[in-house]
């Protein structure tokens, strides 16, 4: 999944977190950018 930056048209990959409460039928959704870790 990715988001598109409106200024640069760059695709930014994101993780999607979804949490749902079954009894109240509420849902929470948030996208987090994927951070690349460079270990050298």
N, C-alpha and C positions, 0 to 999 in steps of 0.2 A: 504494500500500500504506500502511496506517496501523496504529498501535498505539493501544489505548484506555487512558487513565489510569484506574486503579481508583478513585482518590479523587474525581475530578471528572467522570468519564465523557466527557472531552474526547478527540476523535480527534487523534492526533499523526502527521502524515505523515512517512514515513521512506523513505530509499533502501535497497535491499537489495543487499548485496555477497555474491556466491557464488563460492567458489574450490574446484575439484575436482582431485584428483590421480588421474589415470586408472589408473596402475599399482597403487597401494596402495588404491584405492577409498575414500579419505578425502575428506570434504567439510567446508568451513568456511563458515558463514553468519553474517552480522552485519548488523544494521539500524542506520543512521545517521540521526539527525533532520535534516530539511530545514531549512536556515537561510535565512531571508529576508534579503537584503541591500538596505538602503534607501539608494540613492545620490541625493542631492539637490544 
